[in-house]
Amino acid sequence: MTICKVTGSVVSTHKNVHLNGHKIMIVQPVDLNKKPIGPDMLAIDEVHAGEGDLVLVMKEGGGARIILNNKKIPVQAVIVGVIDGYQVEGEK
């Protein structure tokens, strides 16, 4: 799983039929200091995240299809949680 920041959303007039009813968000992976690492990616939002939210993203296609209960959905990443806060061991 990866910590990401939601940077935007995708609006589409046409999409794969298996994606109907799912919100697609643009997320930026971040390190524990909330600094961007790696390229942005698209993720299906299952927790009603919003722009600016810190989220937990599962980036594994097979697991994503299990969460969405759809073996045919073309997805690799799913937002599975909104992070309210976290503490790294040794920090105060």
C-alpha positions, -999 to +999 in steps of 0.1 A: +000+000+000+011+035-007+004+069+010-008+094-016-023+129-018-054+133-040-046+160-065-076+159-087-104+139-103-111+126-138-143+134-157-151+113-187-180+111-211-171+076-222-154+049-202-151+011-199-185-003-189-170-019-158-159+015-145-195+029-146-204+042-111-168+045-099-151+078-093-116+081-107-091+102-088-056+115-096-033+107-067+004+116-060+025+092-040+042+109-010+068+099+015+062+101+053+070+138+052+043+143+026+068+151-001+059+139-036+077+107-048+072+091-081+046+100-109+009+107-104-014+078-110-051+071-114-071+053-086-107+042-082-121+060-051-141+036-028-140+059+003-153+093-010-120+110-008-116+146-019-090+168-034-062+175-009-070+144+012-042+121+023-052+085+013-041+049+014-039+034-020-037-003-028-017-006-060-022-043-070-046-052-098-058-086-084-065-072-050-083-042-065-106-064-085-114-084-053-123-052-034-145-041-063-159-076-067-154-075-104-129-097-122-133-078-155-127-042-142-096-027-158-080-013-126-047-014-109-051+011-080-079+016-055-082+042-027-090+021+004-088+047+032-086+084+041-057+090+065-067+113+093-032+113+108-002+091+115+029+090+137+063+075+128+080+055+156+105+077+174+087+110+165+066+131+189 
